[in-house]
Amino acid sequence: MMVQDSSPPPRRPLSDETLAVVREALVAHARAPESGDDVHAALARLGDEARANGVLPEEMLVALKRIWADVAAHDVGTLPSDQHRLLQQLVTLSIKSYYR
């Protein structure tokens, strides 16, 4: 008698293509926060891919925060308080996209 494997399927990492789309959208969002369509679409893609690949939500957020830290470090026009507020919004959008 064979024992059935009940372990979860192996996780696949987030694709470089999706991470690049997110980075591009975050750069645009940091420069013009009022235009959010691209960032919404990019974060929806990130959440969908993370969920489909078995990436845990906290791992998805770590990837998002790494990208944001790099974007924010190179964007000298945004105040740190604005950067923190934007990051909070991005995290919220990412979590919503993961669980929708």
One Martini backbone bead per residue (centre of mass of N, CA, C, O) as a GRO file, in nm:
protein
  100
    1MET     BB    1   0.095   0.037   0.024
    2MET     BB    2   0.048   0.369  -0.050
    3VAL     BB    3   0.150   0.673   0.050
    4GLN     BB    4   0.016   0.976   0.068
    5ASP     BB    5   0.101   1.291  -0.032
    6SER     BB    6   0.036   1.587   0.187
    7SER     BB    7   0.210   1.786   0.074
    8PRO     BB    8   0.276   2.063  -0.052
    9PRO     BB    9   0.340   2.219  -0.311
   10PRO     BB   10   0.578   2.356  -0.464
   11ARG     BB   11   0.738   2.651  -0.470
   12ARG     BB   12   0.736   2.941  -0.662
   13PRO     BB   13   0.874   3.201  -0.761
   14LEU     BB   14   0.887   3.504  -0.847
   15SER     BB   15   0.899   3.669  -1.124
   16ASP     BB   16   1.095   3.887  -1.291
   17GLU     BB   17   0.871   4.020  -1.452
   18THR     BB   18   0.687   4.101  -1.217
   19LEU     BB   19   0.901   4.263  -1.058
   20ALA     BB   20   0.944   4.470  -1.288
   21VAL     BB   21   0.655   4.577  -1.297
   22VAL     BB   22   0.650   4.675  -1.008
   23ARG     BB   23   0.887   4.869  -1.021
   24GLU     BB   24   0.775   5.053  -1.243
   25ALA     BB   25   0.516   5.132  -1.087
   26LEU     BB   26   0.661   5.254  -0.835
   27VAL     BB   27   0.809   5.477  -0.975
   28ALA     BB   28   0.555   5.618  -1.082
   29HIS     BB   29   0.415   5.645  -0.801
   30ALA     BB   30   0.634   5.819  -0.661
   31ARG     BB   31   0.595   6.060  -0.869
   32ALA     BB   32   0.256   5.983  -0.898
   33PRO     BB   33   0.021   5.895  -0.669
   34GLU     BB   34  -0.252   5.973  -0.825
   35SER     BB   35  -0.148   5.746  -1.027
   36GLY     BB   36  -0.280   5.402  -0.979
   37ASP     BB   37  -0.328   5.190  -1.208
   38ASP     BB   38  -0.052   5.046  -1.241
   39VAL     BB   39  -0.018   4.958  -0.944
   40HIS     BB   40  -0.272   4.788  -0.926
   41ALA     BB   41  -0.198   4.588  -1.150
   42ALA     BB   42   0.077   4.496  -1.033
   43LEU     BB   43  -0.037   4.395  -0.755
   44ALA     BB   44  -0.232   4.192  -0.872
   45ARG     BB   45  -0.018   4.022  -1.008
   46LEU     BB   46   0.145   3.958  -0.755
   47GLY     BB   47  -0.085   3.818  -0.596
   48ASP     BB   48  -0.157   3.603  -0.803
   49GLU     BB   49   0.123   3.472  -0.827
   50ALA     BB   50   0.171   3.404  -0.535
   51ARG     BB   51  -0.074   3.223  -0.497
   52ALA     BB   52  -0.016   3.024  -0.739
   53ASN     BB   53   0.294   2.960  -0.618
   54GLY     BB   54   0.287   2.952  -0.290
   55VAL     BB   55   0.333   3.226  -0.180
   56LEU     BB   56   0.366   3.388   0.086
   57PRO     BB   57   0.259   3.687   0.195
   58GLU     BB   58   0.524   3.766   0.344
   59GLU     BB   59   0.706   3.721   0.095
   60MET     BB   60   0.574   3.928  -0.084
   61LEU     BB   61   0.630   4.173   0.105
   62VAL     BB   62   0.934   4.156   0.098
   63ALA     BB   63   0.960   4.210  -0.202
   64LEU     BB   64   0.817   4.481  -0.203
   65LYS     BB   65   1.005   4.625   0.008
   66ARG     BB   66   1.263   4.599  -0.156
   67ILE     BB   67   1.172   4.762  -0.394
   68TRP     BB   68   1.090   5.019  -0.242
   69ALA     BB   69   1.366   5.083  -0.115
   70ASP     BB   70   1.505   5.129  -0.385
   71VAL     BB   71   1.320   5.347  -0.495
   72ALA     BB   72   1.337   5.548  -0.250
   73ALA     BB   73   1.652   5.585  -0.259
   74HIS     BB   74   1.625   5.723  -0.568
   75ASP     BB   75   1.395   5.924  -0.451
   76VAL     BB   76   1.450   6.260  -0.364
   77GLY     BB   77   1.141   6.394  -0.385
   78THR     BB   78   1.059   6.221  -0.136
   79LEU     BB   79   0.937   6.208   0.159
   80PRO     BB   80   0.955   5.996   0.419
   81SER     BB   81   0.654   6.021   0.501
   82ASP     BB   82   0.549   5.954   0.217
   83GLN     BB   83   0.685   5.680   0.186
   84HIS     BB   84   0.538   5.543   0.421
   85ARG     BB   85   0.250   5.587   0.321
   86LEU     BB   86   0.284   5.441   0.052
   87LEU     BB   87   0.366   5.168   0.168
   88GLN     BB   88   0.105   5.113   0.320
   89GLN     BB   89  -0.071   5.108   0.065
   90LEU     BB   90   0.080   4.878  -0.082
   91VAL     BB   91   0.035   4.661   0.127
   92THR     BB   92  -0.271   4.664   0.123
   93LEU     BB   93  -0.303   4.599  -0.179
   94SER     BB   94  -0.150   4.329  -0.172
   95ILE     BB   95  -0.327   4.179   0.029
   96LYS     BB   96  -0.590   4.206  -0.131
   97SER     BB   97  -0.483   4.057  -0.386
   98TYR     BB   98  -0.422   3.784  -0.249
   99TYR     BB   99  -0.736   3.749  -0.112
  100ARG     BB  100  -0.944   3.773  -0.369
   0.00000   0.00000   0.00000
